[in-house]
Amino acid sequence: MVDGFPYEVPEEYSSVPLLKGRATVDMKVKIKDNPNLQDCVFRIVLDGYNAPVTAGNFLDLVERHFYDGMEIQRADGFVVQMGDPEGPAEGFVDPSTGKTRTIPLEIMVSGDTAPVYGETLEELGRYKAQTKLPFNAFGTMAMARDEFDNNSASSQVFWLLKESELTPSNANILDGRYAVFGYVVQNEDYLADLKVGDVVESIQVVNGVENLANPSYKIVG
């Protein structure tokens, strides 16, 4: 039961899956070509207080088992990325509509009472603004999107593989341009061992699913 969320999500996004609080998930990855590490479980904390639409979209897909069996699709030393399904679609196709479900860019700025949607901080002229969820930790988790369409994120996610010294908060090319919604809090160092083709065997909710409002996975579509 979601109760006491500190702000209202804009009406145009109020009916999509929303994480109104925090949730924890475990992502189990089968590692193919590392004899010293065959399986690894990454614990991830999702922050719906600062990114309710983004975190809610991901948790809803987790509950649909959308990512189970999917391969790692990018691992270049800077980020690890996955979430592009097989076929022509580049995101999650909602079976109830037959269309790709997309979500807006969502950025919470320190000092603001609610996130801003649809525009980068640069586009808003807020060059010195500090984001509440910065790209400042190894294992920072964010939504991938089309470079030229702020509101094109769907199911593809990525994890940052750089240390905070190299990506200082609000002084890099990612903060304010991509929506961070969580952090890997256990086994994050092993993200660097992942390679293209390694398989996400499962992502399972540990706690917090009760904070998910408007879950689409409960709708038969």
N, C-alpha and C positions, 0 to 999 in steps of 0.2 A: 504494500500500500504506500503510494507516494503522498507525502504530506509535508507542508511547510517549505516548499521550494521557494528560494528567495526572490524570484522575479518571474514575470510572464514572458514566455517565448512569443515572438510575433505571431499574429493570428494566421498568417499564410503558412507557417510551419507548425502550428499547434496540433495538427492531427497526424503528423508523421511520428514514427517511433522516437521517443525522447527518453534519455537516461537522466532522471531527476535525482541525482545523487552519485554515488560511486559504485563500481562493480569490479570484481576480480575474475580473471579468466586464466586458465592454463592452456598453453599452446604446445602440443607435443609434435616434434619434428623428427622424422626419420632421416638421418644423415648417411648418404650413400658411400662416399669415398674417403672416410676418415676412420681408420682402424681403431683409433683411440676413443672415438665418440660416435656411437651408432644411433643413440636416441637422446634427445634433450627436451626437457620441459621448461618452457619459459613462462614465468608468472607475470601477468600484465595487469596493472591497475588502470581502469578507465575512469576519467574524470568528467562526470556529467554536470557537475556544478559550473564548470567553466566552458563546457562544450556539449550541451545536452543533445543537440541535433546530431552532431558528428558521432559522439559516443553511442547514442541510441541507435543510429543506423548500423553501426558495427555490431553491437550486441544483438540486435534483431537478426542480423545475418548469421551470427554465431549460433543462435537458437534454431535457425533454419538449417544448420550444418552446411552452410554454403561453402565454407573454406575447407571442409574435411576432404582430404585426398588431393588437394591442390598443390602444385609445385611452386617452389621459390622461383621467381621469374627474373629477378635482377639481384646481383650481388657483386658490386663493383668496388668495394672498399670504402665507399662513401655512404651508401644506403643498402639495405636489403628490402626487396619489394615483392609483394604477391597480391593476388586478388583479381586477376584478369581471367575470366572464365573461358573455357574452350568455345570456339565459334566466333561469329562476327561481332557479337556484342562485346563491349569493353567494360561492362559492369553488370550489376545484378538486374536481370529482367524480371519484373514483378509478374508472376503468373496471373494475377487478378486483372492486370491491365495490358499485358503483352508488351510493355514499354520498359526501357531502362529507367530504374529509379535513381535520381540524382538528388544531391543535397547542396545547399549553399555553402560558400566559404563562411566560416564561423570563427571569429577571433575575440577573445576576452582581453580587454586592456586593463592593466592595473589602475585602480581608482574608479573605473566604470562600474555601474550596477548591473549591466547586462552585456552580452556579446554584441558586436557589430556583425552584420551579415552582408554578403554579396560583394564587398569591396575590400581590397587590400588596404593596409594602413598607409602605404605610400599613395594610393589613389585618393585617400581621404585627407592627405596632407599632414598626417600625424607621424612625422618622421622621428620624433623623440619619444613616442609612446612606448611604454614597457608592456609586453604581453604577460599575462598571468601564467601561461603555459609555454615557456620558451624552448627553443632547440638548444638546450645547454647541458644535456646529459647523454651519455652512450646508451642507446635504447629508447630515445624519444620516439614516440609513435605518432604518425600523422597520416592524413588522407592525401593520396596522389590525385592529381587532376590535370586536365588539359592546361597547358601553359597560358593560353589566351582566353580561357573561359573559367572565371572564378567559381562558377556554380555547376561544374561538370563532374565533381567527385561522385563516385557511386560505391564501388566495393574495393578498389585498389588501395592498399595501405603500404606504408614504408616505415622502416626504423633507421634512425641516424646511427652511423658507426664512427662518429668523431667525438673526441673528448671535448669537454667544455672549454679548455684553454684555446682550442682551435675554432670553436664556434661560440664565442661569448654571447651572452643574452643580448638580444636586440642590436647586435652589431654584425649580423651575417645576412646572407641573401635569402634565408628561409623565414625568419621571424616576421609575422605580420602578412605573409604571403601564402602560407599553407596552414591548415588547421591541425594543430596538435590536440590530441584528446586522451593521451595516456603515456605511460612509461613502463618499460620492462623493469621489474624490481627484483627478480631472481634469475640467475644464469645469463644476465645480459651480455657478459663477456663472450659467451659462446656464439652470439649473433655473428661475430666476425668469422666463425668457422663455416657458416652456411654458404652453400654454393647453388647456382642455378641447377634445378632438377631435384634438389632435396624436397622431400614431401612433408607437407603439413598433415599428419595423420588425423589430428583432431584438435578442436578448440572447445573447451568445456568451461562452463560457468562454475566458479567456486562459490561466489556469493554476490548478492546485489541485484539479482534478476528481478526482485520485487520492486526495484526502483525504475524499471522500464515501463513507461507509459505508452499506450497505443501500439502494442506489439503486433506487427503484421503476421508473424509466424503462427498466431492463433486463428488467423482468418483463412478459411479454406478458399483457395483461389486457383 
